[in-house]
Amino acid sequence: MGNSTKEELMREIMTGLLESANQTEAAKNYAMPAEAEIARKAGYSDVQKFLLSPTETTLELNLSKSGRMAVHRLIDYQMSYNKVRHSSVGAGRSRYLVLTKCDAESPSDVRIKKERKEKHMELLVKFNTYQKFILTLPPKGTKLGLILKTNKTLGNMTEIVDVVENSPLMNLIPKDVCIVSLKAGAIGFVQPRSMKDTVESFGKVQAAASKQLEMIVAPNGTTSA
């Protein structure tokens, strides 16, 4: 295989990987306001809060037998069919009720998607399309000294515009890059969807016992390999 053919093949591989890793799935909103209002009127604040959440898909309730039956009736008779599933788990006093939003992805599906995304990121780092940095963040309350902005061209990724001179991360990470993913014990593997998500992830790592953070970034002009 000639050099030009190899280079062309490599470009195609990297382009495919980049498109796959940068694929921005619309954040599915699992909020159920109509059903939450029914729960509110019935006096079930925990169920109401769960149904209003755009991200929570399961809820465990430690209730008495009569309490579980009351929630069963609430879901079966007052809410639309196939909106919320309920099942009791355990036995005796340890028995509890599990509520699941019917259109939610299973935890295994979510885990598989995350693992696939993480592998894509590692391949893009290997091909030098993305860069990976392993950092130790300062304790909670210490400013990171990063100037951030939302890069709308790259799907609202958080862009590191600059690292201020007295930042504890000075000379450890570059500027003019977009944060593609973050990984740490406190947050798992995440792809921040907004600057708010990014800042919250930083805060969780700073507050955790282990402050090691793996950050994968892309040049702010990366749209294809």
C-alpha positions as CSV (number, residue, x, y, z in Angstrom):
1,M,0.0,0.0,0.0
2,G,1.5,3.3,-1.1
3,N,2.1,6.2,1.3
4,S,-0.6,8.4,-0.3
5,T,-3.2,5.5,0.1
6,K,-2.2,5.0,3.7
7,E,-2.5,8.8,4.4
8,E,-5.9,8.9,2.8
9,L,-7.1,5.8,4.7
10,M,-5.8,7.4,8.0
11,R,-7.7,10.6,7.2
12,E,-10.9,8.7,6.6
13,I,-10.5,6.8,9.8
14,M,-9.8,9.9,11.8
15,T,-12.7,11.8,10.2
16,G,-15.1,8.9,11.1
17,L,-13.9,8.8,14.6
18,L,-14.1,12.5,15.0
19,E,-17.7,12.6,13.7
20,S,-18.7,9.7,16.0
21,A,-17.1,11.3,19.1
22,N,-18.5,14.7,18.4
23,Q,-21.9,13.5,17.6
24,T,-24.1,15.6,19.9
25,E,-27.2,13.7,20.9
26,A,-30.0,15.9,22.0
27,A,-30.3,15.7,25.8
28,K,-33.5,13.8,26.4
29,N,-35.8,15.5,28.8
30,Y,-37.5,13.0,31.1
31,A,-39.6,15.6,33.0
32,M,-43.3,14.7,33.3
33,P,-45.0,17.9,34.4
34,A,-48.6,16.7,34.0
35,E,-48.0,13.6,36.1
36,A,-45.9,15.7,38.6
37,E,-49.0,17.9,39.1
38,I,-51.1,14.9,39.9
39,A,-48.5,13.7,42.5
40,R,-48.4,17.2,44.0
41,K,-52.2,17.4,44.4
42,A,-52.1,13.9,46.1
43,G,-49.5,15.1,48.5
44,Y,-46.5,13.0,47.3
45,S,-43.7,15.6,47.2
46,D,-40.9,13.0,46.6
47,V,-42.8,11.6,43.6
48,Q,-43.5,15.1,42.3
49,K,-39.9,16.1,42.5
50,F,-38.9,12.8,40.7
51,L,-41.4,13.3,37.9
52,L,-40.3,17.0,37.4
53,S,-36.6,16.0,37.0
54,P,-35.4,16.1,33.4
55,T,-32.6,13.6,34.2
56,E,-33.8,11.2,36.9
57,T,-35.4,8.0,35.6
58,T,-35.8,5.8,38.7
59,L,-36.9,6.5,42.2
60,E,-36.8,4.2,45.3
61,L,-39.4,4.8,48.0
62,N,-39.1,3.3,51.5
63,L,-42.8,3.1,52.4
64,S,-45.1,1.0,54.5
65,K,-47.3,-1.6,52.7
66,S,-50.3,0.9,52.8
67,G,-48.0,3.6,51.5
68,R,-46.9,1.5,48.6
69,M,-50.5,0.6,47.7
70,A,-51.4,4.2,47.8
71,V,-48.7,5.1,45.2
72,H,-49.8,2.1,43.1
73,R,-53.3,3.5,43.0
74,L,-52.0,7.0,42.2
75,I,-50.1,5.7,39.2
76,D,-52.6,3.1,38.0
77,Y,-55.8,5.1,38.3
78,Q,-54.8,8.8,38.0
79,M,-52.0,8.8,35.5
80,S,-52.0,7.9,31.9
81,Y,-51.2,4.3,30.9
82,N,-47.6,3.3,30.4
83,K,-46.1,6.5,31.8
84,V,-44.6,5.2,35.1
85,R,-43.9,1.6,36.1
86,H,-43.9,0.5,39.7
87,S,-42.5,-2.6,41.3
88,S,-41.8,-3.7,44.9
89,V,-38.4,-5.1,45.7
90,G,-37.2,-7.0,48.8
91,A,-39.1,-8.6,51.6
92,G,-40.5,-7.8,55.0
93,R,-39.5,-4.4,56.5
94,S,-36.7,-4.0,53.8
95,R,-39.3,-4.1,51.0
96,Y,-39.4,-0.8,49.0
97,L,-41.1,0.6,45.9
98,V,-39.3,1.4,42.7
99,L,-40.7,3.9,40.2
100,T,-39.4,4.0,36.6
101,K,-40.3,6.4,33.8
102,C,-41.4,4.1,31.0
103,D,-39.5,5.9,28.2
104,A,-36.2,6.0,30.0
105,E,-33.1,4.1,28.7
106,S,-32.0,1.2,30.8
107,P,-28.9,1.8,33.0
108,S,-27.1,-0.8,30.8
109,D,-27.8,1.1,27.6
110,V,-26.5,4.3,29.2
111,R,-23.4,2.5,30.4
112,I,-22.7,1.0,27.0
113,K,-23.1,4.4,25.3
114,K,-20.7,6.0,27.8
115,E,-18.1,3.3,27.3
116,R,-18.3,3.6,23.5
117,K,-17.9,7.4,23.7
118,E,-14.9,7.0,26.0
119,K,-13.2,4.5,23.6
120,H,-13.7,7.0,20.8
121,M,-12.1,9.7,22.8
122,E,-9.0,7.6,23.5
123,L,-8.6,6.7,19.8
124,L,-8.8,10.4,18.9
125,V,-6.1,11.1,21.4
126,K,-4.0,8.3,20.0
127,F,-4.3,9.9,16.5
128,N,-3.3,13.3,18.0
129,T,-6.6,14.8,17.0
130,Y,-7.5,15.5,20.6
131,Q,-5.1,16.0,23.6
132,K,-5.4,14.4,27.0
133,F,-4.2,16.1,30.2
134,I,-4.2,14.5,33.7
135,L,-4.5,17.2,36.3
136,T,-4.7,17.5,40.1
137,L,-7.2,20.2,40.9
138,P,-6.7,22.4,44.0
139,P,-9.1,22.1,47.0
140,K,-12.6,23.4,47.0
141,G,-12.7,27.1,47.3
142,T,-9.6,27.7,45.3
143,K,-10.2,29.4,42.0
144,L,-8.9,27.6,39.0
145,G,-8.1,30.8,37.1
146,L,-9.6,29.7,33.8
147,I,-11.4,32.1,31.4
148,L,-14.2,30.1,29.8
149,K,-16.8,30.8,27.1
150,T,-19.3,28.8,25.2
151,N,-18.2,27.8,21.7
152,K,-21.5,27.7,19.7
153,T,-19.7,26.6,16.5
154,L,-18.7,23.3,18.2
155,G,-22.1,22.4,19.7
156,N,-21.9,24.6,22.8
157,M,-18.6,23.1,24.1
158,T,-16.8,24.9,26.8
159,E,-13.8,26.7,25.4
160,I,-10.8,27.6,27.5
161,V,-10.0,31.1,26.3
162,D,-7.1,31.7,28.6
163,V,-5.4,30.5,31.8
164,V,-4.6,33.5,34.1
165,E,-1.1,34.1,35.3
166,N,-1.6,33.0,38.9
167,S,-3.8,30.0,38.1
168,P,-2.8,26.7,39.8
169,L,-3.2,25.1,36.4
170,M,-0.8,27.6,34.7
171,N,1.4,25.8,32.2
172,L,-0.5,22.5,32.7
173,I,-3.2,23.0,30.1
174,P,-3.3,25.0,26.9
175,K,-5.7,27.8,26.0
176,D,-7.8,28.2,22.8
177,V,-9.1,24.6,23.2
178,C,-12.6,23.1,23.8
179,I,-13.3,20.7,26.6
180,V,-14.5,17.4,25.0
181,S,-14.7,15.2,28.1
182,L,-13.9,15.0,31.7
183,K,-13.2,11.9,33.8
184,A,-12.7,11.6,37.6
185,G,-13.8,9.4,40.5
186,A,-16.3,12.0,41.6
187,I,-18.0,12.4,38.3
188,G,-17.2,9.3,36.2
189,F,-16.9,10.0,32.4
190,V,-18.8,13.0,31.3
191,Q,-19.1,15.2,28.2
192,P,-20.3,18.6,29.5
193,R,-23.2,19.9,27.5
194,S,-22.8,23.5,28.7
195,M,-20.4,25.8,30.6
196,K,-22.6,25.2,33.7
197,D,-22.0,21.5,33.5
198,T,-18.3,22.0,33.1
199,V,-18.0,24.3,36.2
200,E,-20.2,22.0,38.3
201,S,-17.9,19.0,37.3
202,F,-14.8,21.0,38.3
203,G,-16.5,21.8,41.7
204,K,-17.4,18.1,42.4
205,V,-13.8,17.0,41.7
206,Q,-12.4,19.8,43.9
207,A,-14.7,18.8,46.7
208,A,-13.8,15.1,46.4
209,A,-11.0,13.2,48.3
210,S,-9.3,12.4,45.0
211,K,-8.8,15.5,43.0
212,Q,-7.3,13.9,39.9
213,L,-9.0,14.9,36.7
214,E,-8.6,13.5,33.2
215,M,-9.4,16.2,30.6
216,I,-9.6,15.7,26.8
217,V,-9.6,18.8,24.7
218,A,-9.8,19.7,21.0
219,P,-8.5,22.8,19.2
220,N,-11.3,25.3,19.1
221,G,-11.3,25.1,15.3
222,T,-11.6,21.3,15.1
223,T,-14.6,20.3,12.9
224,S,-13.0,17.5,10.9
225,A,-9.8,15.6,10.9
